[in-house]
């Protein structure tokens, strides 16, 4: 696979070279066209989740005759790189937000336990 352009553009090029439309790939893979389009545009945040992305990439690769393992390896490599100049990847931001939520819930539970202990002693 060439590195001069991204995974989505590479997949689009292979599909177009074979004269296939997104609709034909959708019919073969049973994947919604909007998800296939998101893959080609590398709009990973528009896809339902990591497990689905990997499954979609595997199915897409098979539909256009590529080695799914190579496509998934390239995807994994790209996802580990920062997505913007600040060095923050999208999946990292999602983990951080859910981390804050878990922390807030734990803090709330601790506060309630403390309140119940204090009110019980008085």
Buried (B, 14 or more C-beta within 10 A) or exposed (E): BEEEEBBBBBBBBBBEEEEBEBEEBBEBBEBEEEBBBBBBEBEBEEBEEEEEBBBBBBBBBBBBEBEBEEBBEBBEEBBEEEBEEEEEBEBEEEEEEEEEEEEEEEEEEEEEEEEEEEEEEE
